[in-house]
Amino acid sequence: MTTATPDARLAARPRLSGLAIWNMCVGFFGIQIGFGLQNANTSRIFQTLGADVDSLAILWIAAPLTGLLVQPIVGYFSDRTWTPLGRRRPYFLAGAILTTLALLVMPHSPYLWMAASMLWIMDASINITMEPFRAFVGDNLPAEQRTTGYAMQSFFIGAGAVFASCLPYILTEWFGVASTAPERVVPMAVRISFYVGAIALLAAVLWTVFTTREYSPEQIEAFEASRDAGHAPAAARSQTAWYTGGLIWALAGVLGVTAVNLLALQKELYILAGFILAFGLLQMVVGALSAAQRSNALTEIMGDIFAMPKTMQGLAVVQFFSWFALFAMWIYLTPAVTAVHYGSPDPTSAGYGEGANWVGVLMGVYNGVAALAAFLIPVLARKTGLRGAHAVNLTLGAAGFLGIFLIRDPALLWLPMIGVGFAWASIVSMPYAILSNAVPGRKMGVYMGIFNIFIVVPQLVAATILGAILKGVFGGEAIWALVLGAVSFLIAAGFSLLVPEVKPEAA
């Protein structure tokens, strides 16, 4: 068994072996199998069950909403957990079991509403597992090894997604499993892919649970004593600020709801306006609790949101534009390729099935590139810095999206996916390496969870406005979502160069 050194007398985290880092990150292989199956097949399942292209985004809304709620809460409580399994590993295990069950059920959904519900449950379960994995690296590795740790996670993310994305194609092309089915029935190739993925996910997470151990709360406190001294607690937000800020956000939400109603805008915008309204109301609730001198998970999480380090604030902007681009691809790559490159928008047609399977391969290509890029990004980061490396990779992602738009031969679409792969590898590693050096160790879990908000909000925005933009501006042509994604990647690359970076030596 590979373990973290249990010596409570250590004043600093010791460097861990390559095998120890490997074991810590194997679970991410399983997590990404779940995400890979979800990303490559959810739009296909929704369209099979009768969803129109312009309604796909709103059906995907479950994923960002569950992440928004689950990750900060799991992060908060995992910071305060200690069991015989440790601090983070109980959450790994519980989330993996729930995700496995959701994967087994989703492809058997007879109705669209049931498939959307299964997506909601699956994403919540994956988030329960994933958030503590991010904090796990910060807990166990010294600052100088964190880039390597997150890059190793990136490798397993890529490898898991390759495995998941290619499963339907492999089952069809190599084993003759049907990729088509009667109307409103999920093809057998997709069903078997979900079964195989469920087993692999659970096995990978169990590997990490049983081959690693964690530092005790006392050891973590000793490690962070000197480091946290450099992270002075931010001044508490005043009661007036809670009420005033909450009122402004709530009014903005009410105005948004009113505008959607009066101007007969797309109903998806109600969700975005409702999110703004809810954030305002939560601030007023926290104001009332602070007046009563009551503290709980809500007050602490909301307080930490408004006390974010400047590095985290800068990364929030980068994350917004990065994940807006990714979500555009995940939602619209299948309908774009099947309609433009295969000329078969009908989900029941053979051409659509062939195109959808090829999209799975393309997903596998960019994730395979990401797995390999995980070994190159630390080298690039040593030469250009973490921010520079991230900017370069996001620019490659923009070039990849434009390539998908410009190329018409589907056999050549793997070429632009190389750029997308470098961007993906960077997005799931570089921001976390930068962030882990900038937040106090005693709050590593909750800040990693809060950081997920800046992944979720752009997905929420994309899910509520992309369908309306495509329908109103681009005649419902899904391929234009990738052009918007390219622009978003370029904006993220520019902002990444402006992020205040805390060097590992100072951490």
Residue, then its C-alpha position, 0 to 999 in steps of 0.5 A: m500500500t502506498t501511503a502518505t507518511p504518518d509521522a505527526r512530527l513532520a513540519a512540512r509535507p514530504r515529497l511523494s514517489g511517482l507511484a504514490i502520486w499515480n495511486m492518488c490519481v487513478g480514481f480520476f480515470g473512473i470519474q472521467i469514464g462517467f463524464g466521458l459517457q455523459n458528454a459523448n452520449t447524453s445529447r444522443i440519448f436526448q435526441t433519441l427520446g425526441a428532443d429538438v436540437d434547440s432544446l438540448a442546452i436546457l436539458w443539460i441544465a441539470a449538470p451545472l446546477t447540481g455541481l453548483l450546489v453539491q461541490p461547495i457543500v461537499g468541500y465544506f464538509s470534507d474539510r471537517t470530516w475524519t473517519p477510519l477511511g480518512r478525510r476525502r476518501p469517504y466522499f470518493l466511495a459514496g459518490a462512486i457507488l451512486t454514479t455506478l447506479a445512475l450509469l446502469v439506469m440512464p440508458h434504459s430511460p423510456y422517457l425524456w424526462m427520466a433521462a434528464s433526471m438520470l443526468w441530474i443524479m449522475d452529475a450530482s454523484i460525480n461531483i460528490t466524488m470529484e470535488p474531494f479529489r481536487a483537494f486530495v492533491g493539495d492535502n497530500l503533496p508539497a507545493e512543488q509537486r502539485t503541478t505534477g499531481y494535477a497533471m497526473q489527474s489530467f492524464f487519467i482524465g484523458a485516458g478515462a475519457v478516451f475509453a468512455s468516448c470510444l466504447p460505442y464505436i468499438l462495440t459497433e465496428w469491432f463487435g457488430v453491436a447495433s448503433t441504431a434502434p427503433e424510435r425512442v429506444v437507446p441503441m444497444a451499443v450505447r447501453i453496453s457502453f454504460y454497463v462497462g463504464a459503470i464497472a470500470l468507474l467503481a473499480a478505479v475509485l476503489w483503487t485509490v480508496f484502498t491504496t492511499r491514506e491521508y494525513s490526519p487533521e493534526q498533521i494537516e494543521a502542522f503542515e499549514a501553520s506557517r503557510d496559513a500565516g501568510h493568508a490572513p483572514a479577510a475582514a468579515r463582510s458587514q451586515t449592511a453589505w450582505y443586505t445591500g448586495g443581496l438586494i441588488w442581486a435580487l432586484a436584478g433577478v426580478l428584472g430579468v424574470t420580468a424582461v423574459n416575461l414581457l419581451a417573450l424571450q426564450k423561457e430558458l432565460y428564466i433559469l439564469a434570472g432565477f439563479i441571480l435572484a436566488f444568489g441575492l436572497l441567499q446574501m440577505v439570509v446570511g445578513a440576517l444570520s450574521a445579525a443573530q450571530r449564527s454561523n453555519a455551512l451557508t454563512e461560512i461558504m458565502g463568507d468565503i465566496f466574498a473573501m476569495p484571494k485575488t488569484m482566485q478572482g482572476l482565475a474565475v474570469v478565465q474559468f468562465f470563458s474556458w468552460f463556456a467554450l467546452f460546454a458549447m462543444w459538449i452540447y452541440l458537437t454531435p448535432a453539428v457533425t451529424a448535420v454538417h459533415y454527415g448530412s443526417p440530422d435525423p436521430t433515427s437515420a443510419g447516417y446520424g448513428e454513424g456520425a454520432n459514433w464518429v463524434g465519440v471517436l473525436m471525443g476520444v481523440y481530444n482526450g487521448v491528446a490530453a492524456l499525452a499533453a499532461f506530460l508536456i504541460p509541466v515542461l511548458a510551465r517551467k519555461t513560460g510559467l503556469r499562466g503562460a502555459h495555460a494561455v498557449n493551450l487555450t489558444l490551441g483550443a480556439a484553433g481546434f474549434l475553428g478547424i471543426f467549423l472550416i473542415r468538411d471532410p469528417a475523416l479529417l476532424w481528428l486534426p483540430m481535436i489535437g488543439v482541443g486536447f491541449a486546451w482540455a489538459s490545461i483546463v483540468s490542471m493549470p488553474y488548480a495548480i495555481l489555485s492550490n498555492a493561493v488559498p489557505g490549506r485549512k480551507m482547501g476543500v471548500y475553496m476547491g468547491i467554490f471554485n467549481i462555481f466558476i465552472v458551473v456558472p458559464q455552463l448555466v449561461a451556455a445552457t440558457i442562452l446558446g439555444a436562443i442564440l443559435k435559433g435567433v441568429f444562426g438559424g438553428e445551425a449547431i456548428w456555429a456554437l463551436v465558433l462562439g466557443a473559439v472566441s470564448f477560448l481566446i478571451a480566456a487565454g488573454f485573461s489568463l495572462l493577467v491572473p495574479e500568481v502565487k509562486p510555490e516558494a511563497a506558499 
